[in-house]
Every structure is written in structure tokens, then in C-alpha cells.
């Protein structure tokens, strides 16, 4: 795995994510995205798409875009959704 070997002789805990972040492995998503209902009724279509993609991600999701497009609002929704479904 990427990231070398840690002091224990094993790869560091985040090593598999390094492969995704640097394009050595495709990100993984659940086959059927989880159903969710927006807690913020003001989300636009692109924000809803970003939240849905993030909730379906097995590795991690990257939310990007120009300033003022609602990334922070989308990330807050992702956090609220994860908390609501018991994620830590």
C-alpha cells in the first residue's frame, strides 16, 4: 500500500486513502446510494448531488467549486446527515 510502513510493520491506517487521493485506485461507492431527505430545504440541485455522492462514498468525497457556490452549506448537510444516521 502507499504511505510506506509504520512503526508496527504495518501500513499506516490511512494508507488506502492515499491510493485514492493520488489516483492509484478508483474511489469506491455503495452500489445503491442511501435514501436521504434534506434537512436544509434550501439546498439547490448541485448541493443535493454533492450530498448524495458523499453519502454514497466508501472512501471519501471531495466537494469542490468556485467561491460562493454553496460548498460549505453542502458540507454542513453531509455532516448533519451522517450524524442522523449514527456515523461518528
TIMI-2910 file (N, C-alpha, C, CB; in pm, 1 decimal, decimal comma, always signed):
<rs>
+----------+----------+----------+----------+----------+----------+----------+----------+----------+----------+----------+----------+------+
!      n_x !      n_y !      n_z !     ca_x !     ca_y !     ca_z !      c_x !      c_y !      c_z !     cb_x !     cb_y !     cb_z ! resn !
+----------+----------+----------+----------+----------+----------+----------+----------+----------+----------+----------+----------+------+
!    +83,5 !   -119,0 !     +0,0 !     +0,0 !     +0,0 !     +0,0 !    +87,4 !   +124,5 !     +0,0 !    -94,7 !     +0,3 !   +121,1 !  Unk !
!    +31,2 !   +233,6 !    -44,7 !   +102,9 !   +360,7 !    -43,9 !   +122,0 !   +406,6 !    +99,0 !    +27,8 !   +467,7 !   -125,8 !  Unk !
!   +213,3 !   +497,7 !   +118,1 !   +233,0 !   +552,4 !   +251,0 !   +339,2 !   +480,0 !   +330,5 !   +105,3 !   +549,6 !   +325,8 !  Unk !
!   +401,4 !   +375,8 !   +274,1 !   +508,3 !   +307,1 !   +344,2 !   +459,2 !   +218,7 !   +456,3 !   +604,4 !   +405,7 !   +398,1 !  Unk !
!   +551,8 !   +189,6 !   +546,4 !   +522,9 !   +101,2 !   +658,7 !   +540,5 !   +180,4 !   +786,4 !   +614,6 !    -24,8 !   +657,7 !  Unk !
!   +445,7 !   +163,2 !   +879,2 !   +452,4 !   +232,7 !  +1006,9 !   +543,2 !   +160,6 !  +1104,4 !   +314,0 !   +247,4 !  +1066,3 !  Unk !
!   +558,0 !   +215,0 !  +1226,0 !   +645,7 !   +156,1 !  +1327,1 !   +607,1 !    +12,0 !  +1363,5 !   +643,9 !   +241,9 !  +1451,7 !  Unk !
!   +481,5 !    -22,5 !  +1347,7 !   +436,1 !   -157,2 !  +1382,4 !   +467,5 !   -258,7 !  +1272,6 !   +286,5 !   -156,1 !  +1409,9 !  Unk !
!   +523,0 !   -213,0 !  +1160,8 !   +548,3 !   -302,2 !  +1049,3 !   +430,3 !   -312,4 !   +954,6 !   +584,0 !   -438,0 !  +1099,9 !  Unk !
!   +322,3 !   -245,1 !   +988,1 !   +201,7 !   -243,9 !   +905,1 !   +187,3 !   -108,7 !   +838,2 !    +76,2 !   -276,2 !   +988,9 !  Unk !
!   +113,0 !   -101,4 !   +728,3 !    +87,7 !    +29,7 !   +667,6 !    +10,6 !   +118,9 !   +764,9 !     +9,0 !    +14,3 !   +534,8 !  Unk !
!    +32,7 !   +249,0 !   +760,1 !    -43,6 !   +341,0 !   +845,9 !   -193,2 !   +328,4 !   +818,1 !     +2,5 !   +487,3 !   +824,0 !  Unk !
!   -278,2 !   +361,2 !   +916,9 !   -423,4 !   +343,7 !   +899,6 !   -482,5 !   +412,9 !   +777,2 !   -493,2 !   +393,9 !  +1020,5 !  Unk !
!   -431,3 !   +526,2 !   +737,0 !   -488,1 !   +599,3 !   +623,9 !   -426,1 !   +564,7 !   +489,8 !   -473,9 !   +744,8 !   +647,2 !  Unk !
!   -336,1 !   +466,9 !   +486,4 !   -264,0 !   +434,5 !   +363,4 !   -356,1 !   +405,0 !   +244,1 !   -174,6 !   +315,9 !   +387,9 !  Unk !
!   -466,0 !   +329,6 !   +261,1 !   -551,7 !   +304,0 !   +144,6 !   -611,8 !   +431,9 !    +83,8 !   -663,9 !   +209,9 !   +184,3 !  Unk !
!   -633,3 !   +533,4 !   +166,2 !   -688,8 !   +658,5 !   +114,4 !   -587,7 !   +733,1 !    +28,4 !   -734,7 !   +747,6 !   +229,3 !  Unk !
!   -460,4 !   +714,3 !    +57,5 !   -356,5 !   +779,4 !    -21,8 !   -364,2 !   +731,5 !   -166,3 !   -216,4 !   +751,3 !    +37,4 !  Unk !
!   -388,3 !   +600,8 !   -184,3 !   -400,2 !   +546,6 !   -320,5 !   -514,4 !   +612,5 !   -396,7 !   -421,6 !   +394,9 !   -315,9 !  Unk !
!   -625,6 !   +638,0 !   -329,5 !   -739,6 !   +704,0 !   -394,0 !   -705,0 !   +850,4 !   -423,4 !   -866,8 !   +694,9 !   -304,1 !  Unk !
!   -650,5 !   +918,8 !   -323,9 !   -621,2 !  +1061,8 !   -338,3 !   -524,9 !  +1090,4 !   -452,0 !   -564,3 !  +1116,2 !   -209,7 !  Unk !
!   -431,4 !   +997,3 !   -476,8 !   -331,5 !  +1020,7 !   -580,7 !   -356,5 !   +941,1 !   -708,2 !   -195,6 !   +987,7 !   -527,7 !  Unk !
!   -479,9 !   +891,5 !   -724,0 !   -520,2 !   +830,0 !   -848,9 !   -468,5 !   +689,4 !   -874,6 !   -477,8 !   +914,8 !   -957,4 !  Unk !
!   -416,3 !   +623,9 !   -772,9 !   -367,6 !   +486,8 !   -791,6 !   -481,0 !   +385,2 !   -780,8 !   -258,8 !   +454,5 !   -688,7 !  Unk !
!   -592,8 !   +428,9 !   -724,8 !   -709,9 !   +341,5 !   -713,1 !   -833,5 !   +428,6 !   -728,7 !   -711,6 !   +263,8 !   -575,7 !  Unk !
!   -934,8 !   +375,8 !   -796,7 !  -1060,3 !   +448,2 !   -813,6 !  -1133,6 !   +454,6 !   -679,8 !  -1149,0 !   +380,7 !   -921,8 !  Unk !
!  -1202,6 !   +564,9 !   -651,9 !  -1283,1 !   +570,9 !   -529,1 !  -1397,5 !   +469,9 !   -536,5 !  -1339,0 !   +714,3 !   -506,8 !  Unk !
!  -1439,3 !   +423,5 !   -421,3 !  -1548,2 !   +324,9 !   -415,4 !  -1674,8 !   +391,4 !   -362,1 !  -1508,7 !   +203,3 !   -325,9 !  Unk !
!  -1788,7 !   +347,1 !   -415,7 !  -1919,1 !   +396,1 !   -373,3 !  -2009,5 !   +276,7 !   -349,2 !  -1980,6 !   +492,7 !   -478,8 !  Unk !
!  -2105,4 !   +291,7 !   -258,8 !  -2200,5 !   +184,0 !   -236,2 !  -2282,6 !   +164,7 !   -363,3 !  -2292,5 !   +214,6 !   -113,7 !  Unk !
!  -2324,5 !    +39,4 !   -393,1 !  -2398,3 !    +13,4 !   -516,8 !  -2530,7 !    +89,4 !   -524,5 !  -2424,5 !   -134,5 !   -530,2 !  Unk !
!  -2598,6 !    +99,5 !   -412,6 !  -2724,8 !   +172,2 !   -406,9 !  -2709,0 !   +287,4 !   -307,9 !  -2843,3 !    +77,9 !   -365,8 !  Unk !
!  -2705,9 !   +411,7 !   -358,0 !  -2689,7 !   +524,9 !   -266,5 !  -2799,1 !   +526,1 !   -159,9 !  -2691,1 !   +657,1 !   -344,6 !  Unk !
!  -2763,7 !   +565,1 !    -37,6 !  -2863,9 !   +567,1 !    +68,6 !  -2971,4 !   +673,1 !    +42,8 !  -2796,8 !   +592,6 !   +203,5 !  Unk !
!  -3092,3 !   +639,6 !    +82,9 !  -3200,5 !   +737,6 !    +72,9 !  -3178,3 !   +843,5 !   +180,5 !  -3341,7 !   +669,4 !    +88,4 !  Unk !
!  -3204,5 !   +966,2 !   +146,7 !  -3191,2 !  +1073,3 !   +244,8 !  -3285,9 !  +1186,1 !   +208,5 !  -3045,2 !  +1124,5 !   +252,3 !  Unk !
!  -3325,0 !  +1260,6 !   +308,8 !  -3413,0 !  +1376,0 !   +290,3 !  -3337,1 !  +1497,8 !   +341,6 !  -3551,7 !  +1357,7 !   +365,7 !  Unk !
!  -3325,6 !  +1602,1 !   +259,1 !  -3251,2 !  +1720,4 !   +302,4 !  -3306,8 !  +1779,3 !   +432,0 !  -3253,4 !  +1826,0 !   +193,2 !  Unk !
!  -3217,4 !  +1810,2 !   +523,9 !  -3256,4 !  +1880,3 !   +645,7 !  -3264,9 !  +2030,1 !   +618,3 !  -3156,4 !  +1851,3 !   +760,3 !  Unk !
!  -3187,8 !  +2075,7 !   +519,6 !  -3191,3 !  +2215,0 !   +475,4 !  -3274,3 !  +2219,5 !   +347,3 !  -3045,5 !  +2273,0 !   +452,3 !  Unk !
!  -3393,7 !  +2271,7 !   +357,7 !  -3484,1 !  +2276,9 !   +241,3 !  -3432,8 !  +2370,2 !   +131,6 !  -3623,1 !  +2322,0 !   +285,1 !  Unk !
!  -3332,8 !  +2450,7 !   +160,7 !  -3281,9 !  +2545,9 !    +63,0 !  -3170,4 !  +2493,2 !    -25,9 !  -3234,0 !  +2665,4 !   +133,1 !  Unk !
!  -3135,7 !  +2366,0 !    -14,8 !  -3029,0 !  +2312,1 !    -99,6 !  -3070,3 !  +2315,8 !   -246,5 !  -2994,1 !  +2167,7 !    -57,8 !  Unk !
!  -2976,1 !  +2353,6 !   -332,9 !  -3006,5 !  +2350,4 !   -476,7 !  -2967,8 !  +2214,0 !   -533,4 !  -2931,5 !  +2464,7 !   -552,5 !  Unk !
!  -2989,1 !  +2195,0 !   -661,4 !  -2964,9 !  +2065,9 !   -723,9 !  -2820,6 !  +2018,7 !   -714,5 !  -3004,9 !  +2071,9 !   -866,5 !  Unk !
!  -2725,7 !  +2110,0 !   -735,0 !  -2585,4 !  +2068,5 !   -729,1 !  -2543,9 !  +2033,7 !   -586,7 !  -2495,0 !  +2178,6 !   -784,2 !  Unk !
!  -2599,3 !  +2104,3 !   -488,4 !  -2569,3 !  +2072,1 !   -348,6 !  -2628,0 !  +1935,9 !   -312,2 !  -2624,7 !  +2181,6 !   -254,2 !  Unk !
!  -2750,4 !  +1907,8 !   -358,1 !  -2810,7 !  +1777,1 !   -331,1 !  -2729,4 !  +1665,9 !   -396,1 !  -2955,9 !  +1773,1 !   -381,7 !  Unk !
!  -2679,4 !  +1690,2 !   -516,1 !  -2597,0 !  +1590,2 !   -584,4 !  -2467,5 !  +1565,1 !   -506,9 !  -2565,0 !  +1635,7 !   -728,5 !  Unk !
!  -2406,4 !  +1671,7 !   -456,6 !  -2282,2 !  +1657,6 !   -378,8 !  -2307,0 !  +1580,2 !   -250,0 !  -2222,7 !  +1795,9 !   -346,2 !  Unk !
!  -2417,8 !  +1609,4 !   -182,7 !  -2451,1 !  +1538,4 !    -58,5 !  -2475,3 !  +1391,3 !    -88,8 !  -2576,0 !  +1601,1 !    +10,0 !  Unk !
!  -2553,1 !  +1361,5 !   -191,2 !  -2580,6 !  +1223,2 !   -227,9 !  -2454,2 !  +1146,5 !   -261,4 !  -2675,2 !  +1218,5 !   -344,7 !  Unk !
!  -2364,0 !  +1210,3 !   -336,0 !  -2237,7 !  +1145,8 !   -371,4 !  -2154,9 !  +1119,4 !   -246,2 !  -2158,2 !  +1232,6 !   -470,7 !  Unk !
!  -2148,6 !  +1216,4 !   -157,5 !  -2069,8 !  +1199,6 !    -35,0 !  -2127,0 !  +1089,4 !    +54,0 !  -2064,0 !  +1331,4 !    +42,6 !  Unk !
!  -2257,8 !  +1081,1 !    +63,6 !  -2319,5 !   +977,9 !   +147,2 !  -2298,9 !   +838,5 !    +88,6 !  -2468,7 !  +1005,6 !   +163,9 !  Unk !
!  -2275,8 !   +830,5 !    -40,8 !  -2253,5 !   +701,7 !   -106,9 !  -2106,1 !   +661,5 !   -109,8 !  -2307,3 !   +706,7 !   -248,3 !  Unk !
!  -2016,1 !   +753,6 !    -74,5 !  -1872,5 !   +727,3 !    -82,5 !  -1827,8 !   +629,2 !    +25,5 !  -1793,8 !   +858,1 !    -70,1 !  Unk !
!  -1747,0 !   +532,1 !    -15,1 !  -1688,4 !   +439,3 !    +81,6 !  -1553,4 !   +489,8 !   +130,5 !  -1673,1 !   +299,8 !    +19,8 !  Unk !
!  -1484,6 !   +566,6 !    +48,3 !  -1352,8 !   +616,6 !    +84,3 !  -1364,3 !   +759,7 !   +137,5 !  -1257,3 !   +610,8 !    -37,4 !  Unk !
!  -1379,4 !   +853,0 !    +48,6 !  -1404,8 !   +991,3 !    +84,8 !  -1461,5 !  +1062,3 !    -36,8 !  -1275,6 !  +1061,4 !   +135,9 !  Unk !
!  -1517,5 !  +1178,5 !    -14,7 !  -1572,6 !  +1258,3 !   -124,2 !  -1507,4 !  +1395,4 !   -120,5 !  -1728,4 !  +1269,9 !   -114,0 !  Unk !
!  -1485,2 !  +1450,5 !   -236,8 !  -1427,7 !  +1583,2 !   -249,6 !  -1535,3 !  +1674,9 !   -305,9 !  -1300,1 !  +1582,2 !   -340,4 !  Unk !
!  -1569,0 !  +1777,9 !   -231,3 !  -1667,3 !  +1876,7 !   -276,2 !  -1587,6 !  +1999,9 !   -317,5 !  -1774,6 !  +1910,7 !   -162,9 !  Unk !
!  -1595,2 !  +2035,3 !   -445,2 !  -1517,0 !  +2148,4 !   -493,8 !  -1601,4 !  +2235,8 !   -584,3 !  -1392,1 !  +2100,2 !   -567,9 !  Unk !
!  -1557,9 !  +2359,0 !   -598,8 !  -1626,9 !  +2453,5 !   -684,7 !  -1579,7 !  +2594,1 !   -656,4 !  -1777,8 !  +2443,4 !   -666,2 !  Unk !
!  -1621,9 !  +2688,1 !   -739,2 !  -1581,9 !  +2827,6 !   -720,5 !  -1637,0 !  +2885,5 !   -590,0 !  -1629,1 !  +2911,9 !   -838,8 !  Unk !
!  -1577,9 !  +2995,3 !   -545,4 !  -1628,3 !  +3062,2 !   -425,2 !  -1776,0 !  +3101,3 !   -440,9 !  -1543,5 !  +3187,2 !   -394,5 !  Unk !
!  -1848,4 !  +3089,3 !   -333,0 !  -1987,5 !  +3133,7 !   -331,9 !  -2087,2 !  +3038,1 !   -392,5 !  -1997,6 !  +3260,2 !   -401,8 !  Unk !
!  -2048,0 !  +2912,4 !   -416,1 !  -2139,2 !  +2817,9 !   -481,0 !  -2210,5 !  +2724,8 !   -383,4 !  -2063,6 !  +2735,8 !   -580,8 !  Unk !
!  -2184,8 !  +2740,8 !   -252,8 !  -2257,9 !  +2662,4 !   -154,1 !  -2189,1 !  +2537,3 !   -104,3 !  -2385,8 !  +2624,8 !   -209,7 !  Unk !
!  -2056,9 !  +2532,5 !   -120,1 !  -1982,8 !  +2414,3 !    -73,5 !  -1997,2 !  +2396,2 !    +77,5 !  -1833,8 !  +2426,1 !   -110,8 !  Unk !
!  -1982,0 !  +2503,5 !   +152,6 !  -1992,6 !  +2493,6 !   +298,7 !  -2131,5 !  +2447,9 !   +338,7 !  -1960,1 !  +2628,3 !   +365,2 !  Unk !
!  -2233,6 !  +2498,7 !   +273,5 !  -2371,3 !  +2456,7 !   +301,3 !  -2387,5 !  +2307,9 !   +273,3 !  -2471,7 !  +2538,4 !   +216,7 !  Unk !
!  -2329,8 !  +2260,2 !   +164,4 !  -2338,2 !  +2117,6 !   +130,7 !  -2264,3 !  +2033,2 !   +233,9 !  -2280,6 !  +2091,8 !     -9,8 !  Unk !
!  -2146,4 !  +2078,2 !   +276,6 !  -2068,6 !  +2001,9 !   +375,0 !  -2141,8 !  +1997,4 !   +509,1 !  -1927,8 !  +2063,6 !   +393,0 !  Unk !
!  -2205,5 !  +2105,7 !   +547,8 !  -2284,9 !  +2104,5 !   +671,5 !  -2396,6 !  +2001,2 !   +659,5 !  -2344,1 !  +2245,7 !   +701,1 !  Unk !
!  -2461,5 !  +1995,5 !   +545,5 !  -2568,0 !  +1896,6 !   +524,4 !  -2512,3 !  +1754,3 !   +531,5 !  -2637,1 !  +1919,7 !   +388,1 !  Unk !
!  -2395,2 !  +1732,1 !   +472,6 !  -2332,3 !  +1599,4 !   +478,5 !  -2308,2 !  +1559,6 !   +624,0 !  -2198,6 !  +1598,0 !   +399,0 !  Unk !
!  -2254,0 !  +1651,0 !   +701,5 !  -2227,2 !  +1623,0 !   +843,0 !  -2356,5 !  +1592,4 !   +917,4 !  -2155,1 !  +1741,8 !   +909,2 !  Unk !
!  -2459,2 !  +1674,4 !   +896,3 !  -2586,9 !  +1651,5 !   +963,9 !  -2648,1 !  +1516,2 !   +925,2 !  -2684,8 !  +1764,6 !   +930,9 !  Unk !
!  -2636,8 !  +1480,2 !   +798,2 !  -2688,6 !  +1352,0 !   +751,9 !  -2612,0 !  +1236,1 !   +815,8 !  -2680,4 !  +1343,1 !   +598,9 !  Unk !
!  -2482,1 !  +1246,7 !   +822,5 !  -2400,8 !  +1140,6 !   +883,1 !  -2432,4 !  +1126,2 !  +1032,1 !  -2250,4 !  +1169,9 !   +863,4 !  Unk !
!  -2446,8 !  +1237,6 !  +1100,6 !  -2483,5 !  +1232,4 !  +1243,0 !  -2621,2 !  +1167,3 !  +1259,2 !  -2483,6 !  +1375,5 !  +1305,4 !  Unk !
!  -2715,7 !  +1204,1 !  +1173,2 !  -2851,0 !  +1148,8 !  +1181,2 !  -2852,9 !   +997,9 !  +1158,0 !  -2941,3 !  +1217,4 !  +1079,8 !  Unk !
!  -2758,6 !   +948,3 !  +1076,7 !  -2756,2 !   +804,0 !  +1052,6 !  -2658,7 !   +729,9 !  +1144,1 !  -2720,3 !   +777,0 !   +908,5 !  Unk !
!  -2609,1 !   +801,0 !  +1246,0 !  -2528,7 !   +736,4 !  +1350,1 !  -2379,9 !   +725,1 !  +1322,9 !  -2580,5 !   +602,9 !  +1373,1 !  Unk !
!  -2331,3 !   +792,0 !  +1220,4 !  -2188,0 !   +787,0 !  +1191,4 !  -2112,4 !   +866,7 !  +1296,6 !  -2158,0 !   +841,7 !  +1049,4 !  Unk !
!  -1986,7 !   +829,0 !  +1311,8 !  -1902,0 !   +900,0 !  +1406,6 !  -1784,0 !   +962,5 !  +1335,7 !  -1853,8 !   +806,4 !  +1516,9 !  Unk !
+----------+----------+----------+----------+----------+----------+----------+----------+----------+----------+----------+----------+------+
</rs>
